Structures are given as structure tokens and as C-alpha cells.
Amino acid sequence: MGQQLRWIVEAYRGMYVHATAFKVQVSGDVGAPKQMWRYTVAIGRNADHTDWEYGPEADFPSYLTRKAAEQAALEIGKRVIDVIQDLG
């Protein structure tokens, strides 16, 4: 049974952060979890996730839960928006 992706969209400083988390298989040390969560994040000027102006981007760390990966994606997206707004 496949996992279902869900997009989270959050408004921030006149732009929108679009984030989704997904499971990945990891090969790690003995006792480490075999499945972890990663995310993809994109930035747009409206809430429609098909109209990205920046992204998608992903980081390399893995997270133990979907919620943790989603929160990391939102935080990174907000940092990107801060840079865009502060430069503009």
C-alpha cells in the first residue's frame, strides 16, 4: 500500500510555503530505524501549489516522524521567504 502525499500550505509575509513529507528507506547502523521521513519544500506567491516560483528543495537529514519533517520544511521555507523579503 503506497503512502499518500499531503501538501501543507502556510502563508508567511505575503508569500506561501508549500511542504510535503515522505517516507524513505534508510540503511543505517544496527538498531537505527529502517524508515525515516524527509521533505520537499517550495515557495510561491499564491496558495496554489502548482505555481511555485522557488523550489522544490529538499534537505538531506531524515526525521523520525512525518510531523517533524513537515515542521522542518515550513521553517526552512519561512527562512527563504525572510531572505527574499529582506533583499527585495
N, C-alpha and C positions, 0 to 999 in steps of 0.2 A: 504494500500500500504506500503510495507516494505522499510526500508531505505537501501541504497546501501553503503556498506563499501568501502572506498578507502584507500589504503596504500600510505603513503608518505615515501620515502627513501631519506636520505640525508647523503652524505659522510662527515666524520669528522675524522681527524687524522689517516687515513689509515683503518678506520672501517666504519660501516654504522649503522645509526639509522633508525629503521622501526617503523612507528607510524600510528595509525588509531584512529579515534574518533567515538563515537556512542552516540545516544540519550538514556536517561534513564528517567523513570518516578520517580519523587520525591514527597514525601509528606512533605510539609513544612508549614511554618506559613501562615496565611491569607495574600494574596497579592503576595506571592512568586511564581515564575514560576513553572509550573507543569512538564515541560520537561527541562532537562539540558543535557549538554554534558560531557562525561568522555572519557578517552583514555586508550589505551593499547600501550605499547612500548616494543621493543625488540632490541637487539644489535647483529650484525653479522659481520663476517669478509669479506663478499661479499654482493653485492646488491640484491641477490636472497632472498626474504623474507621467503623462506622455509628452509633456512639454518641458523637458529638462534643459536648462542652459549650462549646467555644470554637472559632471558625473557621468555615469556611475563610478564610484570609487569603492574600494574595499580595503580593509586593513588585514594584516596577517595574523594577529592574535586570535585565539579561539576563546569562547566563553562557555561556561557550564550550562547556562540557560538561555532560552530564546529572549526572555525579558532583558537579561543583561546585555545581549548583543544589540537588541533594539535601542536600549538606552545609550549605549556607546555610539551607535550610529547617529542618533539625534544630537548628542553632544558634539560629535565631530562636525556634523552639518551646521550647527549653530556657530561653531568656531570659524568655519569657512565663511558664513554669512557676515560675521563680525569683521573679518578681513576685507571682504568685498565692500561692505558699507563704509568702513573706515578709510579705504583707499579712494572711494568714489566721492 
